[in-house]
Amino acid sequence: MEEAIRKADVLIEALPYIKNFHKKTIVIKYGGSILGEESIREGVLEDIVFLSFVGLRPILVHGGGPNISERMRASGKKTDFVDGMRVTDEQTLELVEEELEHLNKMIVKEINTHGAKAEGVNGKDKNVLQVEKKLAAQDLGLVGHIIGVDSKFLKAKLNRNKILVILPMGRGKDKKSYNINADETASSIASALGAEKLVLLTNVKGIMRNAQDLNSFLSTLTIDEAKSLIDEKIIQQGMIPKVSACINALESGVKKTHIVDARTPHGLLLEIFTDQGIGTEIVRE
């Protein structure tokens, strides 16, 4: 009986959040090594299906970096990175798209086995994601920067209760296809749709003031505080593009952003539907 009451208490705690977020869009980015771990992936996709069934409108943006790197190693092709971005020539882009399409179909199939209605979207198709070549100190090749999102197309799908599963590629005015950073893709889509939340799923607890000290975990940051932590080099390496994606989304009108450890069972639901949450939320002020 006590266990049943505890479960009921959890549902009651979630009720005001379910009410407030009804029919609101939430954009979730999921990728990296955690995408390849079946048990973690199953839990994440269950959470996304739950969000859909209780009335939210989830969009999942996925990467696939480790899968792509493994595919390139198997083909004997060298992978070069500049500031965390993969240098992409035409042959590399072909491998990237093939691997992303494979992952996209797998995710859509797994969501649909839970009774939801998922639909895969390649960002380059129908010009859903419009890009220009990303400029950097070193030529990155076919790596793009998003300059436009077809929000009308995405909203029409969401209005039909579709869970959209988007792979991060786009089309330029030059008619070329471009690879796009998945964090940037999720942030741009959230911004274009005026999403309630942007959630970046990762394989760390969140943002730490000291990576070696679990007690230094930061549950909430403002934009200014997050920028200061980057300047002070407390936020480093792979966390920088994630935090930057959150900041850009907030400055473009997204209500709240979150960095959540996908390894925590049902961490996505705990972050959204409980008072304390489990990850780091970054807010405007």
Secondary structure, DSSP 8 states (H G I E B T S, - for coil): -HHHHHHHHHHHHHHHHHHHTTT-EEEEEE-GGGGG-HHHHHHHHHHHHHHHHTT-EEEEEE--HHHHHHHHHHTT----EETTEE-B-HHHHHHHHHHHHHHHHHHHHHHHTTT--EEEEETTGGGSEEEEE---SS--BSBEEEEEE-HHHHHHHHTTT-EEEEE-EEEETTS-EEE--HHHHHHHHHHHHT-SEEEEEESSSSEESSTT-GGGEESEEEHHHHHHHHHTTSS-TTHHHHHHHHHHHHHTT-SEEEEEETTSTTHHHHHHHSSS-SSEEEE--
